[in-house]
Amino acid sequence: MDLEIWKEFVQQNWLVIIVALILLFIVINVLKTVLKWAIVLVIVAALIIYSGVSLDQIKDVVTDVSSSTMETVKTEAQELMENEAKQATYVLHEDETFTITSPNVEVTGEQGKDKVKVSLRGVSVGEWSIHNAAVKQYMETAQN
């Protein structure tokens, strides 16, 4: 979002912004219930919609943040796999599934399948290919 767009919006709509701020101040100070926060959300949403910020732009920002967060988590999981591979234990279950665990990483999968489920500190990081370098090294070190 461009700062110039916001400056222009404020210059053109300063009266609407002041009225909205006064309404917010009155609502927050007078009402003492959950209804207060519902009204605050409605006023803020109305200002955002009125400002021209589209839901698509908000969605794009949320998508960008979630994508970068997942990439950071995946990178951390790969680094932990490399660091904890020697501490990992490999358990083969009777149903041809296996579990590899270390202090922070858990990998579960099925013999002969290309995908394994990776969890970092109990939180799923998704399904990864066994051909991923970090996963492959983790599995080989744990099996040995």
N, C-alpha and C positions, 0 to 999 in steps of 0.2 A: 504494500500500500504506500502510495506516494504521499509525502508530507505536504506537498503543494496542494494536493486535492483536499486534504483536511483543512489547510489554511483557508482555502477558497470557500469551503463549506461553512466554516465558522464565521467568516466575514459576511456571507450571504444570509446565514440563518442564526445570527447571534441572539435575536429576540426569542426564537423558538427554544434555543438552548437554555437561555436564562429562565424561561417559563418552566421548562422541564426540570431544571435544577431546583427551582423554588418548590415545585410539586414534590420532588424527591425529598427535599428537606422537611416539608410538612408531613409527608407520609411516614418518614422514618421517625420523626419526633412525636407524632400524635398517635399513630397506631402502634400497638404493642403485641401484635399477633402474627401468625404465619401469613395472614392476609396482606400484611405490610410488605413482605418480601415478594409476594405474587404481584402486587401493584408496582413495586420497584422494577421487577423483571419486565413487566409490560411496558413501562415507560422507557427503560433502556432499549428494549427490542424495537419500540417505535422509533426511537432516535436513530438506531442503527439502520433500520429499513428506510427511514426518511433521508438518511445521509447518502444513500445510494450504494452502500456496501451490500452486495448481493450475497445470497446464501451460497452461491457457487464459489465466491471468493473465500468465504469462511470455510467452506468444505475443503477447498484447495489448501488453505493454511493448515487445517487439522490433518489432512492427508500427508502433507510435507513433514509435519512434526512427528506423526506416527511412523512414517517411513524412516526418518533419520533415527528415531528412538530404536526401532527394530534393528537397524543396521548396527547401531552401537551395542545393543544387547548381543547380537550374533557375533560381533567381533570379540566381545568380552568372553563369550562362551568358547570361542575357538582358542583364545589365549589360555583360558583355564584348562581346556582339554590338553593343550600342549604341556602346561605346567603340572597337571595332576595325573598325567597318563601312567606314571610309575606307581601311583597310589591306587589306581583303579582296580576293581575286582570284577571279573567276568563270571557270570552265572548263566549256565545253559539250562533251561527248564525242559520238562518232559514233553511239552507241546511244541517243541522246536523254536520257541522264542528265547531270547536272551536279554539279559539286563547287565549293563556295565555301569558301575557306580563309583564315584570318587566323592570327596568332601563337598563339592559344589555342583557337579555335573552328573546327570543320569541319562544314559542312552538305552533305549529299548527298541527291539526290532525282532524280525523273524528271519530265520536262516533262509538264504536264497533270495531274499527280497532286496530291492535296490534302495529302499527308503528306511530310515530309522527315525524315531521320535527323540528329540533332544530336549531336556529340561535343565534349566539353570536355577539352582537354589529352589527347586520345587515348582518353578513356573515354566510352562511349556514355551519353547522357542520355535516350535514347528517341526516339520518333517524335513530331514536333510538327506541328501544322497550319500551312500556309503563311499562314493568315489571322491567326496570332499577330502582334501588333504588332511585337515585336522581330525576329521572323523575316522579316516582310514588309519592314521597313526595311533589315535586313541584306542581303537579296536585292536590293532595288532599288538600294541604294548600291553594292553590288559589281558589278551589271550595268552601271551607269553608269561 
